Amino acid sequence: MRPPYAMLHWISLLLFRIGEYILLEPILRSIKRLKMWWNTLLPPRTKG
């Protein structure tokens, strides 16, 4: 009897997407927030 490869593939993809949402989204959001904070510290660029 063969293992259900299609089911295993679907479950692994589902777990990957859930992990991506739980781990990757907050990391990207915090990086974006950090860049915005860093830009507020720097003075605006002018063509001097």
Residue pairs with C-beta under 8 A, 6 or more apart in sequence:
none
